[in-house]
Amino acid sequence: MGVLIMFIISKVAGGGPGGGGGPMAFIKSKARRFDPDDAKNNITFADVAGAMEEKEELQEVVDFLKNPDKYKKLGAKIPKGILMVGPPGTGKT
């Protein structure tokens, strides 16, 4: 009986092959808080290789978000959001 209880506890805790970590898996998270002053976060468009047309489009969006008055004077409407499309794992977030 004791062996059965230990087996059930180990399965709930995420033990065994292919275990997803169980209900308490968030405790083992390696997530870190974003620090805008961290030198590792200072990535610019020059650091990104390829996809020149997409980079130009994204630079325009960033410029619009940083300088909305410049675009408002030209008659542009403020978008409610931006939809990024692409296959999974391509950095849309």
N, CA, C and O atoms as a GROMACS GRO file, in nm:
protein
  372
    1MET      N    1   0.083  -0.119   0.000
    1MET     CA    2   0.000   0.000   0.000
    1MET      C    3   0.087   0.126   0.000
    1MET      O    4   0.060   0.222  -0.072
    2GLY      N    5   0.193   0.124   0.081
    2GLY     CA    6   0.283   0.239   0.090
    2GLY      C    7   0.352   0.268  -0.042
    2GLY      O    8   0.374   0.383  -0.077
    3VAL      N    9   0.386   0.159  -0.116
    3VAL     CA   10   0.452   0.175  -0.246
    3VAL      C   11   0.356   0.242  -0.344
    3VAL      O   12   0.398   0.327  -0.423
    4LEU      N   13   0.230   0.206  -0.340
    4LEU     CA   14   0.130   0.266  -0.428
    4LEU      C   15   0.114   0.415  -0.399
    4LEU      O   16   0.105   0.496  -0.492
    5ILE      N   17   0.111   0.451  -0.272
    5ILE     CA   18   0.100   0.593  -0.234
    5ILE      C   19   0.223   0.670  -0.282
    5ILE      O   20   0.209   0.781  -0.334
    6MET      N   21   0.342   0.613  -0.264
    6MET     CA   22   0.465   0.680  -0.309
    6MET      C   23   0.464   0.697  -0.462
    6MET      O   24   0.508   0.800  -0.513
    7PHE      N   25   0.414   0.596  -0.534
    7PHE     CA   26   0.406   0.604  -0.679
    7PHE      C   27   0.313   0.717  -0.722
    7PHE      O   28   0.346   0.794  -0.812
    8ILE      N   29   0.198   0.727  -0.660
    8ILE     CA   30   0.101   0.832  -0.693
    8ILE      C   31   0.158   0.970  -0.662
    8ILE      O   32   0.143   1.062  -0.742
    9ILE      N   33   0.224   0.985  -0.548
    9ILE     CA   34   0.284   1.114  -0.511
    9ILE      C   35   0.392   1.153  -0.611
    9ILE      O   36   0.401   1.269  -0.650
   10SER      N   37   0.474   1.056  -0.653
   10SER     CA   38   0.581   1.089  -0.749
   10SER      C   39   0.523   1.130  -0.884
   10SER      O   40   0.578   1.217  -0.950
   11LYS      N   41   0.412   1.069  -0.926
   11LYS     CA   42   0.349   1.108  -1.052
   11LYS      C   43   0.288   1.247  -1.045
   11LYS      O   44   0.298   1.325  -1.140
   12VAL      N   45   0.224   1.279  -0.934
   12VAL     CA   46   0.164   1.411  -0.916
   12VAL      C   47   0.272   1.518  -0.910
   12VAL      O   48   0.251   1.630  -0.958
   13ALA      N   49   0.387   1.486  -0.853
   13ALA     CA   50   0.496   1.583  -0.839
   13ALA      C   51   0.575   1.598  -0.968
   13ALA      O   52   0.667   1.680  -0.974
   14GLY      N   53   0.541   1.521  -1.071
   14GLY     CA   54   0.608   1.538  -1.200
   14GLY      C   55   0.713   1.435  -1.227
   14GLY      O   56   0.788   1.450  -1.324
   15GLY      N   57   0.722   1.333  -1.149
   15GLY     CA   58   0.821   1.230  -1.172
   15GLY      C   59   0.780   1.140  -1.287
   15GLY      O   60   0.666   1.144  -1.332
   16GLY      N   61   0.873   1.060  -1.333
   16GLY     CA   62   0.841   0.966  -1.439
   16GLY      C   63   0.875   1.022  -1.576
   16GLY      O   64   0.897   1.142  -1.592
   17PRO      N   65   0.880   0.932  -1.674
   17PRO     CA   66   0.916   0.976  -1.810
   17PRO      C   67   0.809   1.063  -1.872
   17PRO      O   68   0.689   1.035  -1.861
   18GLY      N   69   0.852   1.168  -1.938
   18GLY     CA   70   0.760   1.256  -2.009
   18GLY      C   71   0.675   1.343  -1.921
   18GLY      O   72   0.578   1.403  -1.967
   19GLY      N   73   0.710   1.350  -1.793
   19GLY     CA   74   0.630   1.431  -1.702
   19GLY      C   75   0.645   1.578  -1.732
   19GLY      O   76   0.755   1.626  -1.761
   20GLY      N   77   0.536   1.649  -1.727
   20GLY     CA   78   0.538   1.792  -1.755
   20GLY      C   79   0.568   1.875  -1.632
   20GLY      O   80   0.565   1.998  -1.639
   21GLY      N   81   0.597   1.811  -1.521
   21GLY     CA   82   0.629   1.886  -1.401
   21GLY      C   83   0.518   1.885  -1.300
   21GLY      O   84   0.538   1.924  -1.186
   22GLY      N   85   0.402   1.841  -1.339
   22GLY     CA   86   0.291   1.831  -1.245
   22GLY      C   87   0.232   1.966  -1.212
   22GLY      O   88   0.266   2.067  -1.274
   23PRO      N   89   0.142   1.969  -1.115
   23PRO     CA   90   0.072   2.093  -1.083
   23PRO      C   91   0.159   2.199  -1.017
   23PRO      O   92   0.120   2.315  -1.012
   24MET      N   93   0.275   2.162  -0.967
   24MET     CA   94   0.363   2.259  -0.900
   24MET      C   95   0.484   2.295  -0.987
   24MET      O   96   0.585   2.341  -0.935
   25ALA      N   97   0.475   2.276  -1.118
   25ALA     CA   98   0.587   2.300  -1.208
   25ALA      C   99   0.629   2.447  -1.211
   25ALA      O  100   0.745   2.477  -1.239
   26PHE      N  101   0.537   2.539  -1.181
   26PHE     CA  102   0.571   2.682  -1.186
   26PHE      C  103   0.677   2.718  -1.082
   26PHE      O  104   0.744   2.820  -1.097
   27ILE      N  105   0.694   2.638  -0.980
   27ILE     CA  106   0.794   2.665  -0.876
   27ILE      C  107   0.934   2.656  -0.935
   27ILE      O  108   1.024   2.726  -0.890
   28LYS      N  109   0.954   2.571  -1.036
   28LYS     CA  110   1.085   2.550  -1.097
   28LYS      C  111   1.110   2.644  -1.215
   28LYS      O  112   1.208   2.625  -1.287
   29SER      N  113   1.027   2.742  -1.236
   29SER     CA  114   1.038   2.831  -1.350
   29SER      C  115   1.171   2.907  -1.350
   29SER      O  116   1.218   2.952  -1.246
   30LYS      N  117   1.230   2.920  -1.469
   30LYS     CA  118   1.354   2.995  -1.485
   30LYS      C  119   1.326   3.136  -1.538
   30LYS      O  120   1.417   3.202  -1.588
   31ALA      N  121   1.203   3.180  -1.528
   31ALA     CA  122   1.165   3.313  -1.577
   31ALA      C  123   1.235   3.421  -1.496
   31ALA      O  124   1.256   3.407  -1.376
   32ARG      N  125   1.271   3.529  -1.563
   32ARG     CA  126   1.339   3.641  -1.498
   32ARG      C  127   1.262   3.769  -1.527
   32ARG      O  128   1.195   3.778  -1.630
   33ARG      N  129   1.272   3.867  -1.439
   33ARG     CA  130   1.209   3.997  -1.462
   33ARG      C  131   1.287   4.073  -1.568
   33ARG      O  132   1.410   4.062  -1.575
   34PHE      N  133   1.217   4.149  -1.650
   34PHE     CA  134   1.280   4.231  -1.752
   34PHE      C  135   1.340   4.355  -1.687
   34PHE      O  136   1.271   4.427  -1.615
   35ASP      N  137   1.468   4.378  -1.712
   35ASP     CA  138   1.536   4.496  -1.660
   35ASP      C  139   1.577   4.583  -1.780
   35ASP      O  140   1.670   4.546  -1.852
   36PRO      N  141   1.511   4.696  -1.803
   36PRO     CA  142   1.542   4.778  -1.920
   36PRO      C  143   1.684   4.836  -1.917
   36PRO      O  144   1.735   4.877  -2.021
   37ASP      N  145   1.746   4.839  -1.800
   37ASP     CA  146   1.882   4.894  -1.791
   37ASP      C  147   1.989   4.788  -1.814
   37ASP      O  148   2.107   4.821  -1.822
   38ASP      N  149   1.950   4.663  -1.827
   38ASP     CA  150   2.045   4.555  -1.848
   38ASP      C  151   2.108   4.568  -1.986
   38ASP      O  152   2.037   4.589  -2.085
   39ALA      N  153   2.240   4.556  -1.995
   39ALA     CA  154   2.311   4.573  -2.122
   39ALA      C  155   2.271   4.467  -2.224
   39ALA      O  156   2.280   4.492  -2.344
   40LYS      N  157   2.228   4.350  -2.179
   40LYS     CA  158   2.189   4.244  -2.271
   40LYS      C  159   2.060   4.278  -2.346
   40LYS      O  160   2.031   4.216  -2.448
   41ASN      N  161   1.984   4.374  -2.297
   41ASN     CA  162   1.857   4.410  -2.359
   41ASN      C  163   1.870   4.522  -2.462
   41ASN      O  164   1.770   4.562  -2.520
   42ASN      N  165   1.989   4.572  -2.485
   42ASN     CA  166   2.009   4.683  -2.578
   42ASN      C  167   2.033   4.632  -2.720
   42ASN      O  168   2.141   4.652  -2.776
   43ILE      N  169   1.934   4.567  -2.777
   43ILE     CA  170   1.943   4.514  -2.912
   43ILE      C  171   1.877   4.614  -3.006
   43ILE      O  172   1.767   4.661  -2.980
   44THR      N  173   1.945   4.646  -3.116
   44THR     CA  174   1.893   4.742  -3.212
   44THR      C  175   1.858   4.670  -3.342
   44THR      O  176   1.885   4.552  -3.358
   45PHE      N  177   1.798   4.744  -3.435
   45PHE     CA  178   1.765   4.686  -3.565
   45PHE      C  179   1.892   4.647  -3.641
   45PHE      O  180   1.888   4.556  -3.724
   46ALA      N  181   2.004   4.712  -3.613
   46ALA     CA  182   2.130   4.678  -3.679
   46ALA      C  183   2.179   4.540  -3.637
   46ALA      O  184   2.256   4.477  -3.710
   47ASP      N  185   2.136   4.492  -3.520
   47ASP     CA  186   2.176   4.361  -3.471
   47ASP      C  187   2.098   4.247  -3.537
   47ASP      O  188   2.136   4.131  -3.525
   48VAL      N  189   1.989   4.280  -3.606
   48VAL     CA  190   1.903   4.179  -3.668
   48VAL      C  191   1.944   4.163  -3.814
   48VAL      O  192   1.953   4.260  -3.888
   49ALA      N  193   1.970   4.038  -3.854
   49ALA     CA  194   2.013   4.011  -3.991
   49ALA      C  195   1.894   3.969  -4.077
   49ALA      O  196   1.802   3.903  -4.029
   50GLY      N  197   1.898   4.007  -4.204
   50GLY     CA  198   1.797   3.963  -4.300
   50GLY      C  199   1.665   4.034  -4.286
   50GLY      O  200   1.649   4.123  -4.203
   51ALA      N  201   1.569   3.993  -4.367
   51ALA     CA  202   1.432   4.044  -4.365
   51ALA      C  203   1.428   4.197  -4.369
   51ALA      O  204   1.367   4.260  -4.283
   52MET      N  205   1.495   4.255  -4.467
   52MET     CA  206   1.508   4.401  -4.474
   52MET      C  207   1.373   4.472  -4.484
   52MET      O  208   1.351   4.573  -4.416
   53GLU      N  209   1.283   4.421  -4.566
   53GLU     CA  210   1.153   4.487  -4.582
   53GLU      C  211   1.075   4.485  -4.451
   53GLU      O  212   1.011   4.584  -4.414
   54GLU      N  213   1.079   4.372  -4.382
   54GLU     CA  214   1.008   4.360  -4.255
   54GLU      C  215   1.070   4.452  -4.150
   54GLU      O  216   0.999   4.511  -4.068
   55LYS      N  217   1.203   4.462  -4.151
   55LYS     CA  218   1.270   4.551  -4.056
   55LYS      C  219   1.229   4.696  -4.080
   55LYS      O  220   1.205   4.770  -3.985
   56GLU      N  221   1.219   4.736  -4.207
   56GLU     CA  222   1.179   4.873  -4.238
   56GLU      C  223   1.036   4.900  -4.191
   56GLU      O  224   1.008   5.007  -4.137
   57GLU      N  225   0.947   4.803  -4.212
   57GLU     CA  226   0.809   4.820  -4.167
   57GLU      C  227   0.803   4.833  -4.015
   57GLU      O  228   0.731   4.917  -3.962
   58LEU      N  229   0.879   4.749  -3.946
   58LEU     CA  230   0.879   4.753  -3.800
   58LEU      C  231   0.944   4.880  -3.748
   58LEU      O  232   0.901   4.934  -3.646
   59GLN      N  233   1.047   4.930  -3.816
   59GLN     CA  234   1.108   5.057  -3.777
   59GLN      C  235   1.008   5.171  -3.789
   59GLN      O  236   1.006   5.262  -3.707
   60GLU      N  237   0.925   5.165  -3.892
   60GLU     CA  238   0.822   5.268  -3.910
   60GLU      C  239   0.720   5.263  -3.796
   60GLU      O  240   0.677   5.367  -3.746
   61VAL      N  241   0.683   5.143  -3.754
   61VAL     CA  242   0.589   5.128  -3.642
   61VAL      C  243   0.651   5.181  -3.514
   61VAL      O  244   0.584   5.251  -3.438
   62VAL      N  245   0.777   5.149  -3.490
   62VAL     CA  246   0.846   5.198  -3.370
   62VAL      C  247   0.855   5.349  -3.372
   62VAL      O  248   0.833   5.414  -3.270
   63ASP      N  249   0.889   5.407  -3.488
   63ASP     CA  250   0.896   5.552  -3.500
   63ASP      C  251   0.760   5.615  -3.474
   63ASP      O  252   0.751   5.720  -3.409
   64PHE      N  253   0.654   5.551  -3.524
   64PHE     CA  254   0.519   5.602  -3.500
   64PHE      C  255   0.486   5.601  -3.352
   64PHE      O  256   0.426   5.695  -3.300
   65LEU      N  257   0.525   5.494  -3.282
   65LEU     CA  258   0.496   5.485  -3.139
   65LEU      C  259   0.579   5.584  -3.057
   65LEU      O  260   0.532   5.634  -2.955
   66LYS      N  261   0.701   5.613  -3.104
   66LYS     CA  262   0.786   5.709  -3.032
   66LYS      C  263   0.750   5.853  -3.063
   66LYS      O  264   0.762   5.940  -2.976
   67ASN      N  265   0.705   5.882  -3.185
   67ASN     CA  266   0.674   6.018  -3.228
   67ASN      C  267   0.534   6.026  -3.290
   67ASN      O  268   0.522   6.053  -3.409
   68PRO      N  269   0.428   6.002  -3.212
   68PRO     CA  270   0.293   6.002  -3.272
   68PRO      C  271   0.250   6.138  -3.324
   68PRO      O  272   0.171   6.146  -3.419
   69ASP      N  273   0.301   6.247  -3.265
   69ASP     CA  274   0.260   6.381  -3.310
   69ASP      C  275   0.303   6.407  -3.454
   69ASP      O  276   0.231   6.473  -3.529
   70LYS      N  277   0.419   6.357  -3.491
   70LYS     CA  278   0.470   6.375  -3.628
   70LYS      C  279   0.372   6.314  -3.728
   70LYS      O  280   0.348   6.372  -3.835
   71TYR      N  281   0.316   6.200  -3.695
   71TYR     CA  282   0.224   6.132  -3.786
   71TYR      C  283   0.083   6.190  -3.777
   71TYR      O  284   0.010   6.190  -3.876
   72LYS      N  285   0.044   6.239  -3.660
   72LYS     CA  286  -0.088   6.301  -3.646
   72LYS      C  287  -0.097   6.427  -3.731
   72LYS      O  288  -0.202   6.455  -3.790
   73LYS      N  289   0.014   6.503  -3.740
   73LYS     CA  290   0.016   6.624  -3.822
   73LYS      C  291  -0.004   6.591  -3.969
   73LYS      O  292  -0.056   6.673  -4.045
   74LEU      N  293   0.038   6.471  -4.009
   74LEU     CA  294   0.021   6.428  -4.148
   74LEU      C  295  -0.116   6.366  -4.172
   74LEU      O  296  -0.150   6.330  -4.285
   75GLY      N  297  -0.197   6.353  -4.065
   75GLY     CA  298  -0.332   6.300  -4.078
   75GLY      C  299  -0.345   6.151  -4.052
   75GLY      O  300  -0.448   6.092  -4.083
   76ALA      N  301  -0.242   6.090  -3.997
   76ALA     CA  302  -0.248   5.946  -3.969
   76ALA      C  303  -0.337   5.918  -3.849
   76ALA      O  304  -0.342   5.997  -3.755
   77LYS      N  305  -0.406   5.806  -3.853
   77LYS     CA  306  -0.489   5.764  -3.741
   77LYS      C  307  -0.409   5.669  -3.653
   77LYS      O  308  -0.331   5.588  -3.703
   78ILE      N  309  -0.429   5.679  -3.522
   78ILE     CA  310  -0.358   5.593  -3.429
   78ILE      C  311  -0.420   5.454  -3.433
   78ILE      O  312  -0.540   5.439  -3.413
   79PRO      N  313  -0.339   5.351  -3.459
   79PRO     CA  314  -0.393   5.215  -3.461
   79PRO      C  315  -0.424   5.167  -3.319
   79PRO      O  316  -0.360   5.208  -3.223
   80LYS      N  317  -0.523   5.079  -3.309
   80LYS     CA  318  -0.559   5.023  -3.178
   80LYS      C  319  -0.468   4.908  -3.142
   80LYS      O  320  -0.463   4.868  -3.026
   81GLY      N  321  -0.397   4.855  -3.238
   81GLY     CA  322  -0.306   4.744  -3.212
   81GLY      C  323  -0.233   4.705  -3.339
   81GLY      O  324  -0.257   4.761  -3.447
   82ILE      N  325  -0.145   4.610  -3.325
   82ILE     CA  326  -0.066   4.562  -3.438
   82ILE      C  327  -0.079   4.410  -3.440
   82ILE      O  328  -0.060   4.344  -3.338
   83LEU      N  329  -0.110   4.354  -3.555
   83LEU     CA  330  -0.122   4.210  -3.570
   83LEU      C  331   0.002   4.160  -3.644
   83LEU      O  332   0.025   4.194  -3.760
   84MET      N  333   0.080   4.077  -3.575
   84MET     CA  334   0.198   4.019  -3.637
   84MET      C  335   0.165   3.876  -3.676
   84MET      O  336   0.113   3.799  -3.595
   85VAL      N  337   0.194   3.840  -3.801
   85VAL     CA  338   0.157   3.710  -3.854
   85VAL      C  339   0.282   3.633  -3.892
   85VAL      O  340   0.378   3.690  -3.944
   86GLY      N  341   0.281   3.504  -3.865
   86GLY     CA  342   0.392   3.419  -3.904
   86GLY      C  343   0.383   3.285  -3.835
   86GLY      O  344   0.302   3.266  -3.744
   87PRO      N  345   0.466   3.191  -3.878
   87PRO     CA  346   0.464   3.058  -3.817
   87PRO      C  347   0.515   3.062  -3.673
   87PRO      O  348   0.582   3.158  -3.634
   88PRO      N  349   0.483   2.961  -3.594
   88PRO     CA  350   0.529   2.957  -3.455
   88PRO      C  351   0.682   2.959  -3.447
   88PRO      O  352   0.751   2.902  -3.532
   89GLY      N  353   0.732   3.026  -3.345
   89GLY     CA  354   0.876   3.028  -3.322
   89GLY      C  355   0.953   3.130  -3.402
   89GLY      O  356   1.075   3.121  -3.410
   90THR      N  357   0.885   3.228  -3.463
   90THR     CA  358   0.956   3.327  -3.544
   90THR      C  359   0.968   3.462  -3.475
   90THR      O  360   1.002   3.560  -3.541
   91GLY      N  361   0.942   3.469  -3.346
   91GLY     CA  362   0.965   3.592  -3.270
   91GLY      C  363   0.861   3.699  -3.284
   91GLY      O  364   0.895   3.817  -3.288
   92LYS      N  365   0.736   3.662  -3.293
   92LYS     CA  366   0.631   3.763  -3.307
   92LYS      C  367   0.604   3.837  -3.177
   92LYS      O  368   0.552   3.948  -3.180
   93THR      N  369   0.638   3.778  -3.064
   93THR     CA  370   0.612   3.845  -2.937
   93THR      C  371   0.723   3.941  -2.908
   93THR      O  372   0.721   4.009  -2.805
   0.00000   0.00000   0.00000
